[in-house]
Every structure is written in C-alpha cells, then in structure tokens.
Amino acid sequence: MTGNILAQTRNADGLGCRITANDEKKDERYTNEVSAYVYCFVKSA
C-alpha cells in the first residue's frame, strides 16, 4: 500500500496532514508558516 497527500495554502495560519492505517499513525506533519506546503508519504502500512 502506498499513501501520498500533498496540500498547499496561501491564507491559513497552519496546515497539516496525517496518514493512518489500522488506527495507527504512519506519518504526520504540520507547519504554521504563511503560504505553507506540506506532504505526508507512506510506502507501506
């Protein structure tokens, strides 16, 4: 299984992503920068 999430914002105070599998967190990232870009990627779950 492969999971990939990309997100981008221009006017928010923060941005984050999380990938879970079988109720277990596999990847989580968060940023509170202006014009933020964040990604989560998991090769196997």
PyMOL commands that set and color helices and strands:
alter all, ss='L'
color gray80, all
select strands_A, chain A and resi 3-8+15-21+24-31+37-42
alter strands_A, ss='S'
color yellow, strands_A
deselect
rebuild
show_as cartoon
